[in-house]
Amino acid sequence: IAAGFVSYLGAFNQEIREELWKVQWTSDLVSRNIPITEGTDPLLMLTNDGNNAKMIAEGLPSDRISIENGSIVSNCKRWPLLIDPQVQAIKWLKKREEGNLDIIQLTQKNWLKILQGAITNGRSVIIEN
């Protein structure tokens, strides 16, 4: 469940996230007789109080969706997609990735060249609209 959470749920709001992992995924595992601990919470598998405190100290808000987003970013190996309408995660990411971050807008000149350079050099990229 935690791997699916990191891989697929970043783009969804809290309501859809909970519907998917609490209802659909858990029910599917139970229906297939796959052992699962009752009350499993993927967030407890992805982070701990120490990591949460560090993310909050870096500027991430302490609400559950923000901690989920921070855990997704911290545990993914590729390119997380996070929807951030309140611009809270962006502020946190900018501070967390300071010195290793390129911020681009698709309307700016040379955005593709900047993106290619970032990928080649292992830099983080935020695409703003």
ZIFEN-V37200 format. One line per field, one symbol per residue. phi: phi as a letter, one per 40 degrees, with the letter a starting at -180 (. if undefined). burial: I if it has 9 or more other ideal C-beta (glycine too) atoms within 8 Angstrom, else O. Layout:
phi = ???
burial = ???
This chain:
phi = .cccdccbcccbcdccdcdcccccccccccccfccaccgdbdccccaacccccccccchccccdccccccccccbcbbbcbbcbccgcccccccccbdgbbbbbbccccgcccccccccdcgccbbbbb
burial = IIOIIIOOIIOOOOOIIIOIIOIOIIOOIIOOOOOIOOOIOIIOOIIOOOIIOOIIOIOIOOOOIIIIIIIIIIOIOOOIOIOIOOOIIIIIIIIOIOOOIIOIIOOOOOIOOIIOIIIOOOIIIIOOO
